[in-house]
């Protein structure tokens, strides 16, 4: 790979940026994710995290099985997007939504 090779397509991060971060002492995927935002785009790291792990291996000499994948914190169970906007908007939408049962299971009570 050359310095201009795109490693994270979602955040437009190059090989050089990742290699420089490793040289600065960022040697875990979580640290590089926080510094460069790799893995925070639409693909959520499904493409770039393995490439970044290879760069860490190349620069540090560590084995790939020693390089842990970053922490993932998805919702525990699927939730309607309106819930993230606000409770009031979500409750109005829940009345007209086939998922009002799911809404009640998340917030409890009635969805009035």
N, C-alpha and C positions, 0 to 999 in steps of 0.2 A: 504494500500500500504506500502511496506517496502522501505527502503532507496535506494535500488538498482533497483527498478522498473523503467523501461525506460518510460519516459513521452513523449519525442520527439524522434521518431524513426529516423527521417531524420538526426538530428544533434547529436544523441546518448546522450541525456540529461536525467539524472536520477531525481527521486523524491527528493532526498537529495539536489541536486544542485539547484533545483527550490525552495525548502523549505529554504535553506540557503540564497538564494537571497532575499526572502521575509523577512527573519529575519534581513537582512542587510538594509532593508528599500525600496526595490524595490517592490512596491505594485500595479503596474498596468501592464497589459499585454504588453503595449508598452515598459515599462522600462525593463521588463524581456526579451522581444524579443531583445532589444538592448544589454543587458548584456550577455545573453547566446546564442543568435542566434536561439532560438526556433521560429518556424514558418517561417524560411528562407530557408528551404529545398524544395525538389520537391513537397511536399504536400501543401506548403504555409500555414501551420498551421491548415489545415482542421481537423487534428486528435488531435494535442496537445493543441491547445488554450483552448478548453473546459476543458481539464484536468488541465491545469495551472490555469484557473479561479476557479476551485474547490479547488485547493491548496491555492490560495489566500483567498478564502472564509473561508477555514478551519483555516488558520493561523491568519487572521485579524478579523474574525467575520462579515465581510461585506456580504450583500446579493448579489447573483449572478447578479441581475438586476442593481446593482451599479458598476459592473466591466465591463467596456466598452471593446469591441473587438478592437484589434489594427488597426491602420490606414492602409488601403489598397490603393496602388497606381498603379493599372494596366494601360496599355496604354488606352487612351480614345477610340480608335478604333483599330481593328486588323491591324498589320503591318507585312510585310514579315521580316523574321529574318535577311536577308542581310542588311537591313537598319541599324540595330544596329552595324553591322561590320564596315561599312563606306559608305558614300554617293557614292563614285566612284564605289565600288564593287556592291552596290545596283542598281545603274543606269545601269551597264552592264548587270546584271541579269534581270533587268526589261524588257529589250528589248526582251528577250526570254521567258518571263514569262506571263502567261495568266492574271496576276494581274497588268499589266502595267497601267491600268486605276486607280487602287487603288494607285499605286506609284505616278501618276500625281496628284491625289487628296490630297496626303500628302505633296508633295514638290512643286506642281504647275508646269506649263510649260510642256515642252516636256521631254521625257526620253532619249535623245540622248546621 
